[in-house]
Amino acid sequence: GTVREVIRLWEGGGPGIGSCGGYEMLGTTLVDAGFESAAGTYAGLGLLDCVTRFSSYEKNTTQVTRTACRVPPILRAMGKVTGYEIHMGTTEPGASCREALEGDGLASDDGLVFGTYMHGLFQNPSAANALLSFLHEKKGMSFEPIPESAVDPYEALADHFELARLGQQER
């Protein structure tokens, strides 16, 4: 199934990246006291040496700006990124993990697997460029980075509808 495909891709040298619940699943174990699902201990994908615990209904919800740690090959190229966090779990690192973003997330020693509680990571052009550059390099292809001033697609869509609305009012 899907889990086997993720593991196969990672074993082939591809990155394993998870955000929020995907980050939690990258770990070895999820321990739920009955808040996210039925109480119990569940196996994760085992790609990161960490354990996630769900021990209360308390949700963390915040806008965040973080700096990616200098972990090669992807994170070190990201720099400062912004997004938001909304999660109930807490993830505890094992011995073979490094911090992914300052104050959040974990990365494997080789940097090919990392996770974060930050939503919207790849809406940051620097994060998208870091990942796409790595993938292009891996395939021996050239890569033209996304400009930092790239237009937000949601803003462009909103502008389109605003112009259409104004055009309707002029009739």
N, C-alpha and C positions, 0 to 999 in steps of 0.2 A: 504494500500500500504506500501511502504518502510518506510515512515515516521512513520506510526503507529507501525511498527515492531521495529524501533529504540527506540521509546518511551516505548514500552512494555518491551524491554530488559532492558532499564535503570530503569524502575519502579520495575523490578525484582531484582535489586541490581547490575546489570552489569555496567561497566564503560561506559561513553560516552566521546570519545576522538576525537578531530577534528584537522586537520592540514590545514592551509591556508583557502581555501573556506569552508572546513568542520568546521573549527573553527568559521568562520563568521556565518554559518548557525546554530550553537549551541545557538546563542544569541536570544534575543527576537524580534529584529527588524533590517532590513537592509534598509537603505535609499540611493537610487541611484538617482543622478542628471542626469542620462542618460549616464553614462560612462561604466558600466558593462552590463546593459540591459536597457529596457525602463525606463524612469524617473518615480519614484514612491516610495512608502513605502511598504515593503514586510514583512510578518511575518516570523520569524525564528522558530526554534524548541522550543525555550523558556527554554532550559536547563541551560543556563548561563544568568545572569542578565547583559546584555551589548547590545550596539547598534553599528552596523557597518555602516560607511558612505563611499560612493564612490562619491568623489567630484572633481576628476581630473583624467587625463590620466597618471599622474606621477606614475611610478612603482618604488618600493623599491626593489633592488636586491643586496644582500650581503651575504658573507660567515660569519657565526656566531659561536661563542662558548659561551654557557651560562650555568649557574648553576641552576639546578632545585631547586625550593623553597621547604622548609621543610613541605610541605602539605601532610598529610597522605591520603590514604594508598599507593599510587603509586609514586607520584612525589618525596617524601622524600627519596626514595631509588635510585634515578637516578644519583645524583651527577652532574658532568660536562658532557655536551653533545655538539656535533657539528652538523652543517647542513648548510642549506642556506635558505634565505628568498627571495621570489619574490611575491609581492602582490601590489594591488592598494588601497585596503580599509584601513581605520583606525578604530579601535575598541575601543570604550569608555566604561569603566566599570561602572556598577551600584553599588548600596550600598552593595549588598550581594556577591561580587566577591573578590577573592584574586589573587595576581600575581602567575602565574604558573612557569615561568622561569624568572630569573632575567632580567628585561628589556623587557619581551615579554610574551604575553599570559595571560589567566585568568583561574581560577579554582573556582569551587563551594566551599562553606564553608566545605562540607564533603569530598572534594577532589575526588569524584567519576566522576565528569565531568570536563574536562579541554580541553583547546584549545591553539594552538600556531601558529604563522606564520612560524615556522621552518619546512622545508621539510627535510626528512631523519632522523627524531627523532629516530625511532625504528631500524635504522641501527647501532645505538650505542648499544653495548652489555649491558651496564648498564641500558638503557631505556627498552630494550627488556626483560631483567631479571626482572626489577621492575614490568612490566605488567604481565609477565608469572608467576612470583612468586605469585602475588596477585590472579590471576585466579586459579592457582593450589591450593592455600590455601583455596580459596572459595569452591572448590570442594572436599577438604579433601585429596588432593593428594600430594605426595612428588614431589619436583622439583629439577632437577640438572641444576644449572646455566650455561649459555653459557660462556665459558672462555673469558676474556677481550681480549686475544690475538687471538680470533677466526679469521679465514681467511675470508677476504672479498670475497663473492661469485663472484663478477665481476672480481676481481684480479685473482682468481682461474681459471675462464673461459678464461681470457686473457692469462694466463700462459699455459693453455691447447692448445690453438690455436697457440701460439708461439712455443711450443715444436713440434706440428704437422707440422708447417711450416718449422722448422729446420730439421725435419726428412725427409720432402719432398726434401729439398735442398741437402741432403746427398746422394740421390739416383742417 
